[in-house]
Amino acid sequence: MNPELTIPEETLRTFRTMRARIRDFGASFAPEELFRIPPGFSNSIGWNLAHIWVTHQLLCYRLSGLPLLIEEEAVRMYGKGSSPADWAASPAPASVLTPLTELADRFEEDLAAGRFGSFTPYTTSAGIELRSLAEAVEFNALHEGLHLGYAMAIRRALAGTGA
């Protein structure tokens, strides 16, 4: 098997566990809290959680030349540079939370089925060059942790504003 397509089981177990915990974290908020942007922030908890699964789709599927499992509208709403300030209305919480685990499951299924092959190298905004699916998955773990951290900071900011 191509080592660039081999993702260690430990990495997949961590990915699966973190996605479930991130989903549970998001589910602990009322809808108005999930999508509120506190002063000093440009996005909400819900945006950060959806940005996690959108970015994974872009890094793993799009760069592998596979169709995304999400609508382009999700990329516009939750992709890099977007903001809930541009939305006409907040989405349903389930539309942000459910894909966290459903898309993680599907990724593992697609990986096991050998659907990934070619990969277009990509340099992230952090200056990290991704040359393979394995590197994209590794970087994605860092990216997901970063956005979970942002979401946790927003939770603290909302608590501080009495929201």
NORLINZI-V36994 format. One record per pair of residues at least 12 apart in sequence whose ideal C-beta (glycine too) atoms are under 8 Angstrom apart, sorted by sequence separation. I is the first residue (numbers start at 1). J is the second residue. If there is no record, write none. Layout:
i=I j=J
i=I j=J
This chain:
i=33 j=45
i=34 j=46
i=35 j=47
i=57 j=69
i=119 j=131
i=57 j=70
i=119 j=132
i=77 j=91
i=119 j=133
i=122 j=136
i=124 j=139
i=29 j=45
i=54 j=70
i=29 j=46
i=53 j=70
i=58 j=75
i=116 j=133
i=119 j=136
i=57 j=75
i=26 j=45
i=26 j=46
i=54 j=74
i=54 j=75
i=58 j=79
i=26 j=49
i=25 j=49
i=50 j=74
i=54 j=78
i=55 j=79
i=53 j=78
i=54 j=79
i=55 j=80
i=23 j=49
i=22 j=49
i=50 j=77
i=51 j=78
i=50 j=78
i=51 j=79
i=51 j=80
i=70 j=99
i=22 j=52
i=47 j=78
i=70 j=103
i=69 j=103
i=47 j=82
i=47 j=83
i=47 j=84
i=69 j=106
i=46 j=84
i=43 j=83
i=44 j=84
i=42 j=83
i=43 j=84
i=50 j=91
i=42 j=85
i=46 j=90
i=66 j=110
i=46 j=91
i=80 j=125
i=37 j=83
i=50 j=96
i=53 j=99
i=57 j=103
i=37 j=84
i=46 j=93
i=49 j=96
i=53 j=100
i=56 j=103
i=60 j=107
i=37 j=85
i=49 j=97
i=52 j=100
i=56 j=104
i=35 j=84
i=50 j=99
i=66 j=115
i=46 j=96
i=53 j=103
i=66 j=116
i=49 j=100
i=53 j=104
i=56 j=107
i=64 j=116
i=65 j=117
i=64 j=117
i=65 j=118
i=64 j=118
i=65 j=119
i=35 j=90
i=64 j=119
i=65 j=120
i=34 j=90
i=35 j=91
i=60 j=116
i=63 j=119
i=64 j=120
i=63 j=120
i=31 j=90
i=34 j=93
i=63 j=122
i=31 j=92
i=31 j=93
i=34 j=96
i=59 j=122
i=29 j=93
i=27 j=93
i=26 j=93
i=63 j=130
i=64 j=133
i=26 j=96
i=27 j=97
i=63 j=133
i=26 j=97
i=59 j=130
i=60 j=133
i=63 j=136
i=23 j=97
i=26 j=100
i=23 j=98
i=60 j=136
i=23 j=100
i=59 j=136
i=60 j=137
i=22 j=100
i=23 j=101
i=20 j=100
i=59 j=139
i=60 j=140
i=19 j=100
i=20 j=101
i=59 j=140
i=19 j=101
i=56 j=140
i=59 j=143
i=19 j=104
i=55 j=140
i=16 j=104
i=55 j=143
i=56 j=144
i=15 j=104
i=16 j=105
i=52 j=143
i=15 j=107
i=16 j=108
i=52 j=144
i=52 j=147
i=12 j=108
i=51 j=147
i=52 j=148
i=49 j=147
i=12 j=111
i=48 j=147
i=48 j=148
i=48 j=150
i=49 j=151
i=48 j=151
i=7 j=111
i=5 j=111
i=45 j=151
i=48 j=154
i=43 j=150
i=5 j=114
i=41 j=150
i=45 j=154
i=44 j=154
i=45 j=155
i=5 j=116
i=43 j=154
i=5 j=117
i=41 j=153
i=41 j=154
i=45 j=158
i=4 j=119
i=38 j=154
i=41 j=157
i=37 j=154
i=40 j=157
i=39 j=157
i=38 j=157
i=38 j=158
i=15 j=137
i=22 j=144
i=36 j=158
i=38 j=160
i=39 j=161
i=18 j=141
i=25 j=148
i=38 j=161
i=19 j=144
i=26 j=151
i=33 j=158
i=38 j=163
i=7 j=133
i=11 j=137
i=15 j=141
i=18 j=144
i=22 j=148
i=25 j=151
i=29 j=155
i=4 j=131
i=5 j=132
i=7 j=134
i=11 j=138
i=14 j=141
i=18 j=145
i=25 j=152
i=36 j=163
i=4 j=132
i=5 j=133
i=6 j=134
i=4 j=133
i=5 j=134
i=4 j=134
i=7 j=137
i=11 j=141
i=18 j=148
i=33 j=163
i=3 j=134
i=4 j=135
